Amino acid sequence: IGSGLVGSEMCIRDRYMEAERQLNRASYYIPLKNYEETNKALIKAQDVINALRSCLDMKIPVSKNLDSLYEYFNREIVEANIKKDKAKVDALLPMIAELREAFAEINSMSREQMEAQEKAAQSAMQEQA
């Protein structure tokens, strides 16, 4: 993963945290039947996912996978909003948390560690070919 993907890792991590926060808000408001606050929270979560999506460098292979995942998140958020489906919202939370943790791990890695992982991944891909 090159620096073009993560750009500002802290900003990306913060966006994941905000997406989680908004999804947690929606999950809280759905059973209370406070659909106005549910709608606001889900729209904000969608905005955050779209912001993450707009930061992707599509020249980097993993970005295509992330783009597909973000597209999936948005579809699920829209459907959860239409149906006021708490289970759909709750299902997204661990996935987003996992991505946040992965980016935090990448952020803590040294440049040498990142380059070593990239080389290992490239070698593995060449062996499969």
C-alpha positions as CSV (number, residue, x, y, z in Angstrom):
1,I,0.0,0.0,0.0
2,G,1.6,3.2,-1.1
3,S,1.4,6.6,0.5
4,G,-1.0,7.6,-2.3
5,L,-3.7,5.4,-0.9
6,V,-3.6,6.5,2.7
7,G,-2.5,10.1,2.2
8,S,-3.5,11.3,5.6
9,E,-3.9,8.2,7.7
10,M,-5.1,10.1,10.7
11,C,-7.9,11.8,8.6
12,I,-8.9,8.4,7.3
13,R,-9.0,6.9,10.7
14,D,-11.0,9.8,12.0
15,R,-13.5,9.4,9.2
16,Y,-14.0,5.7,10.0
17,M,-14.5,6.7,13.6
18,E,-17.1,9.3,12.5
19,A,-18.9,6.7,10.3
20,E,-19.0,4.3,13.3
21,R,-20.3,7.1,15.6
22,Q,-23.1,8.0,13.1
23,L,-24.1,4.3,12.6
24,N,-24.2,3.8,16.4
25,R,-26.5,6.9,16.6
26,A,-28.8,5.4,14.0
27,S,-28.7,2.0,15.8
28,Y,-29.7,3.8,19.0
29,Y,-32.5,5.9,17.4
30,I,-34.2,3.2,15.3
31,P,-35.8,1.2,18.2
32,L,-36.9,4.5,19.7
33,K,-38.7,5.2,16.4
34,N,-36.9,8.6,16.2
35,Y,-36.7,8.4,12.5
36,E,-35.7,12.0,12.0
37,E,-32.5,11.5,14.0
38,T,-32.0,8.0,12.4
39,N,-32.2,9.6,9.0
40,K,-29.7,12.4,9.9
41,A,-27.2,9.9,11.3
42,L,-27.4,7.6,8.3
43,I,-27.1,10.4,5.8
44,K,-24.0,11.7,7.7
45,A,-22.6,8.1,7.7
46,Q,-23.1,8.0,4.0
47,D,-21.4,11.4,3.5
48,V,-18.4,10.0,5.5
49,I,-18.2,6.9,3.3
50,N,-18.4,9.0,0.2
51,A,-15.6,11.2,1.5
52,L,-13.5,8.1,2.1
53,R,-14.4,6.9,-1.4
54,S,-13.3,10.2,-3.0
55,C,-9.9,9.9,-1.4
56,L,-9.0,6.6,-3.1
57,D,-6.2,6.5,-5.6
58,M,-7.5,4.1,-8.2
59,K,-4.0,3.4,-9.5
60,I,-3.4,1.4,-6.4
61,P,-5.0,-2.1,-6.7
62,V,-6.4,-2.3,-3.1
63,S,-8.3,1.0,-3.8
64,K,-10.6,-0.9,-6.2
65,N,-11.5,-3.4,-3.5
66,L,-12.1,-0.5,-1.0
67,D,-14.2,1.3,-3.6
68,S,-16.4,-1.8,-3.9
69,L,-16.6,-2.1,-0.2
70,Y,-17.6,1.5,0.2
71,E,-20.2,1.1,-2.5
72,Y,-21.6,-1.9,-0.5
73,F,-21.7,0.2,2.7
74,N,-23.6,2.9,0.9
75,R,-26.2,0.5,-0.5
76,E,-26.7,-1.1,3.0
77,I,-27.0,2.4,4.6
78,V,-29.6,3.5,2.1
79,E,-31.6,0.2,2.5
80,A,-31.3,0.5,6.3
81,N,-32.6,4.1,6.1
82,I,-35.5,3.1,3.9
83,K,-36.5,0.1,6.1
84,K,-35.3,1.6,9.4
85,D,-33.4,-1.7,9.8
86,K,-31.3,-1.8,12.9
87,A,-29.8,-5.2,12.0
88,K,-28.4,-3.8,8.8
89,V,-26.8,-0.9,10.6
90,D,-25.4,-3.1,13.3
91,A,-23.9,-5.5,10.7
92,L,-21.8,-2.6,9.2
93,L,-20.2,-1.6,12.5
94,P,-17.7,-4.4,12.8
95,M,-16.7,-4.1,9.2
96,I,-16.0,-0.4,9.5
97,A,-14.2,-1.0,12.8
98,E,-12.0,-3.6,11.1
99,L,-11.0,-1.1,8.4
100,R,-10.3,1.6,11.0
101,E,-8.0,-0.8,12.9
102,A,-6.2,-1.9,9.6
103,F,-5.5,1.8,8.8
104,A,-4.3,2.4,12.3
105,E,-1.9,-0.5,11.9
106,I,-0.7,0.8,8.6
107,N,-0.2,4.2,10.1
108,S,2.0,2.7,12.9
109,M,4.2,0.8,10.5
110,S,7.5,2.2,9.4
111,R,8.1,2.9,5.7
112,E,10.5,-0.1,5.6
113,Q,7.8,-2.4,7.0
114,M,5.3,-1.2,4.5
115,E,7.7,-1.7,1.6
116,A,8.6,-5.2,2.9
117,Q,4.9,-6.1,3.0
118,E,4.3,-4.8,-0.5
119,K,7.2,-6.9,-1.8
120,A,5.9,-10.0,-0.1
121,A,2.5,-9.4,-1.5
122,Q,3.9,-8.9,-5.0
123,S,6.0,-12.1,-4.7
124,A,2.9,-14.1,-3.6
125,M,0.9,-12.8,-6.6
126,Q,3.7,-13.7,-9.0
127,E,3.9,-17.2,-7.6
128,Q,0.2,-17.6,-8.2
129,A,0.5,-16.5,-11.8
